[in-house]
Amino acid sequence: MAAYSLAAAFLAGLAGFASPCVLPLIPAYLSYLGGVSAGGSDGGRMRIFANTLAFVLGLAVALSALGFALGALLQYLTGDMLLLASRISGAAIILFGLYILGFVRVGFFDNRHGLQLPQKASLFASLFIGMLFGVVWTPVMGAFLAFVIALAVSSPAEAPLLLFAYACGLGLPFIIAGAFVSQASGFIKKHGKAMAVFDRAMGLLVVLIGALIMLA
């Protein structure tokens, strides 16, 4: 099930980017990374792209480190404890899927956990923001990250790869958007509703994966 788990973690990252509470803010966020308007000069677009790369690098480093720490912690669980943890994680994954679909509410994810951004973005600031972004920025992305962590509990040896796959899924759209800032802004405005449908489809997939883990 390793390939399916990695694919699910990658899709969770994509879904976090495409979620309705995140996607509309991306053009303004990219403009902040470049310190210019989204349709600015070539120099401004280069700053956006460079800072976006630093941002995604910080994101990948932080989430991969979380995966290694989680995997190291879980290796101390005995077989029975690991089976119980797997069952609990399966139930938690189903809960996160139902949350994404809007059937249940989770107070922590309903609250905004925003980042306090520096006045001006730099490579170092972008790297630091990337390290925090996937963990604390929005409630819906928190739910997707929690899903991947619960998935890692059911497969401790894959924890680093699962968190890295999530970081890739979340970071890849940022890199594409950072390279094509003006086009990305237009695409987001035009296809926002379609992205919301993808978000719901991901919720269904999360519920299915949780059920498979519980029955395994």
NORSUL-V927699 format. One line per field, one symbol per residue. burial: I if it has 24 or more other ideal C-beta (glycine too) atoms within 12 Angstrom, else O. A space follows every 50 residues. Layout:
burial = ???
This chain:
burial = OOOOIIIIIIIIIIIIIIIIIIIOIIIOIIIIIIIIOIOOOOOIIOIIII IIIIIIIIIIIIIIOIIIOIIOOIOOOOOOOOOOIIOOIIOIIIIIIIII IOOOOOOOIOOOOOIOIOOOIOIOIIIIIIIIIIIOIIIIIIIIIIIIII IIIIIIOIIIIIIIIIIIIIIIIIIOIIOOIIOIIOOIOOOIOOIIOIII OIIIIIIOIIOIIOOO
